[in-house]
Amino acid sequence: MLSNKVSEIMTTNLTKAPVSSTIFEVMEMMVAEDVGRIIITDDEIPVGIFTEKDVLKRVVNAQIDARKTPIKNVMTAPARAVREETHIVDAFGKMYRGKYRHLLVRGRRGKIVGIVSMRRILNLAVELGQGLNETKTLADIAAPAIVAVEQSATVFETIELMNKRSVSTVVVTAAGKPSGIFTERDVLKRVATKEINVQQTPVKQVMTAPVLTMPQSALVGDVLV
């Protein structure tokens, strides 16, 4: 399946915003559409992409006015793209080497016809992995180091830690035990668009809880179910 074309797994429902939009307008659209990225266009031509990662790295702790600052100041540009006949594994390699998570997909006439994400490809790889679901455990694929923060830490401190460690998720703990998680999606939905005071608000108030846990011995297939 990974040798098939990106056109077979791409998302064709594209959420777009004009380059004249403010950061806040785009973030509100992301929340309303429940998406993690938006294509930024200039006269219908893609000129960039704005993602939850951009919210985390370039907006919340950056001391900018999201209601007045244009999206072009913080979007990721240029918008990278591959042709629709590109093999899935080649698209994955391009994203991995470039350290980005999304690729626009161009049709035969050059028009953007879809978008493909690294998450979609990785989910596909797990689903089709040679015996992965039946033989591999969480211990085999888990990240080697967990980034954690005490629930009394401020949102500002937590986001600074996430950016410093280049992670999209941190485990929030209470007395050393997991009490929740804080993710890029939480930053978008519960922080950036709510305009809370990140310097004073404890991460406990905006984390996702309760946190679901499974033993390291659990099979990947069981977790996916």
C-alpha positions in Angstrom: 0.0 0.0 0.0 2.9 2.4 0.8 3.9 2.1 -2.8 0.6 3.4 -4.0 0.0 7.0 -4.9 -0.8 9.9 -2.5 -4.0 10.6 -4.4 -5.4 7.4 -2.9 -5.1 8.6 0.7 -5.1 12.4 0.5 -7.8 14.6 2.0 -9.8 16.5 -0.6 -11.8 18.6 1.8 -9.5 21.6 1.9 -9.9 24.3 4.5 -8.6 27.6 3.2 -8.2 31.2 4.4 -7.1 34.3 2.5 -3.7 35.8 3.2 -5.4 39.0 4.3 -6.9 37.2 7.4 -5.6 37.9 10.9 -4.1 35.1 13.0 -7.1 35.1 15.3 -9.5 34.7 12.4 -7.6 31.7 11.1 -7.4 30.1 14.5 -11.1 30.5 15.0 -11.7 28.8 11.6 -9.5 25.9 12.6 -11.5 25.4 15.8 -14.8 25.7 14.0 -13.7 23.2 11.3 -11.9 21.0 13.8 -8.8 20.8 11.7 -5.1 21.1 12.6 -4.0 23.0 9.5 -5.3 25.6 7.1 -4.1 26.5 3.6 -3.4 30.2 3.2 -4.2 31.5 -0.3 -3.6 34.7 -2.2 -6.3 35.0 -5.0 -6.9 31.3 -4.6 -3.2 30.4 -5.0 -1.7 28.6 -2.0 1.1 30.7 -0.5 1.6 29.0 2.8 0.1 26.7 5.5 -0.8 27.5 9.1 -0.8 24.6 11.6 -1.2 23.9 15.3 2.6 23.7 15.4 2.7 27.3 14.2 0.3 28.3 17.0 2.6 26.7 19.5 5.9 28.0 18.2 5.0 31.4 16.7 1.9 32.8 18.4 1.0 32.0 22.0 4.3 33.0 23.7 5.4 35.4 21.1 3.8 38.5 22.5 1.9 39.4 19.4 -1.6 40.6 19.0 -3.4 37.8 17.2 -6.4 39.9 16.5 -4.4 42.5 14.5 -1.4 40.6 13.2 -1.8 39.2 9.6 -1.5 35.4 9.2 1.3 35.9 6.6 3.6 36.9 9.5 3.4 33.5 11.1 2.4 31.0 8.4 4.8 28.4 7.1 5.9 29.3 3.6 6.2 28.4 0.9 3.5 25.7 0.8 5.3 22.5 -0.2 3.5 20.2 -2.6 3.9 16.9 -4.5 2.1 15.6 -7.6 -0.8 13.3 -7.2 1.1 10.4 -8.8 3.8 10.6 -6.1 4.2 7.3 -4.2 3.2 7.4 -0.5 6.6 6.3 0.7 8.3 9.0 -1.3 6.0 11.7 0.2 6.8 10.4 3.6 10.5 10.6 2.9 10.1 14.2 1.8 8.2 15.1 5.0 10.7 13.3 7.2 13.7 14.9 5.7 12.2 18.3 5.6 10.7 18.0 9.1 7.2 19.0 8.2 3.9 17.2 8.6 1.8 18.2 5.6 2.1 18.2 1.8 -0.3 19.7 -0.6 -1.1 17.5 -3.6 -1.1 19.0 -7.1 -3.3 17.6 -9.9 -2.3 17.1 -13.5 -3.0 20.7 -14.4 -1.1 22.1 -11.4 -4.2 22.8 -9.3 -4.1 21.8 -5.6 -6.5 18.9 -5.3 -5.7 17.6 -1.8 -3.5 17.4 1.2 -1.7 14.5 2.8 -0.4 14.4 6.4 2.4 12.4 8.1 -0.1 11.3 10.7 -2.3 9.7 7.9 0.7 7.9 6.5 2.0 6.6 9.8 -1.5 5.4 10.7 -1.6 3.5 7.4 1.8 2.1 8.1 0.7 0.8 11.5 -2.5 -0.7 10.1 -0.6 -2.5 7.3 2.7 -3.2 9.1 3.9 -6.7 8.7 2.6 -8.3 11.8 3.0 -5.1 13.8 -0.4 -5.2 15.3 0.0 -8.8 16.4 3.6 -8.9 17.6 4.7 -5.5 18.7 4.0 -4.0 22.1 3.9 -0.4 23.2 7.3 -0.8 24.7 8.7 -1.6 21.2 7.4 1.7 19.7 7.1 4.2 22.5 9.2 7.3 22.6 12.4 6.8 24.7 11.9 9.9 26.8 8.7 11.4 28.2 8.5 15.1 28.6 6.5 15.9 31.7 5.5 19.0 33.7 3.9 19.5 37.1 0.3 20.6 36.9 1.1 23.8 38.9 3.4 25.0 36.1 2.0 27.9 34.1 0.8 27.6 30.5 3.7 29.9 29.5 6.3 27.6 31.1 4.7 24.5 29.6 4.7 25.9 26.1 8.3 27.1 26.5 9.3 23.5 27.5 7.4 22.1 24.5 9.2 24.4 22.1 12.6 23.8 23.8 12.2 20.0 23.6 10.5 20.1 20.2 7.5 18.0 21.3 3.8 18.3 20.5 2.6 16.8 23.8 3.6 16.8 27.4 2.4 14.7 30.3 1.0 16.7 33.2 1.7 15.3 36.6 0.5 15.7 40.1 3.0 14.5 42.8 4.9 12.6 40.1 1.8 10.8 38.8 0.1 11.5 35.4 -3.0 13.6 35.7 -3.5 14.7 32.1 -1.8 15.6 28.9 -1.3 19.0 27.2 -1.1 19.0 23.4 -0.9 21.3 20.4 -4.6 20.9 20.0 -5.1 22.1 23.6 -2.9 25.1 22.8 -5.2 26.0 19.9 -8.6 25.3 21.4 -8.1 26.2 25.1 -5.4 28.8 25.1 -4.9 30.8 21.8 -8.6 31.3 20.9 -9.6 31.8 24.5 -7.0 34.6 25.0 -6.2 33.5 28.5 -3.3 34.9 30.5 -0.6 32.3 29.9 1.7 33.8 32.5 -0.8 33.3 35.3 -2.9 30.3 34.3 -1.7 26.9 35.5 -1.6 24.2 32.8 -4.0 22.1 35.0 -6.8 24.3 33.9 -6.4 23.7 30.2 -5.0 20.2 30.0 -6.9 17.2 28.6 -7.9 14.9 31.5 -8.3 12.2 32.6 -5.3 10.6 30.8 -5.8 7.1 29.5 -3.0 4.6 30.2 -2.1 1.1 29.1 0.7 -1.2 30.2 3.9 -1.4 28.1 3.1 -5.0 27.4 -0.1 -4.1 25.5 -0.1 -5.1 21.8 -0.2 -2.2 19.3 -3.3 -3.9 17.7 -5.2 -3.8 21.0 -4.4 -0.1 21.5 -5.6 0.8 18.0 -8.9 -0.9 18.7 
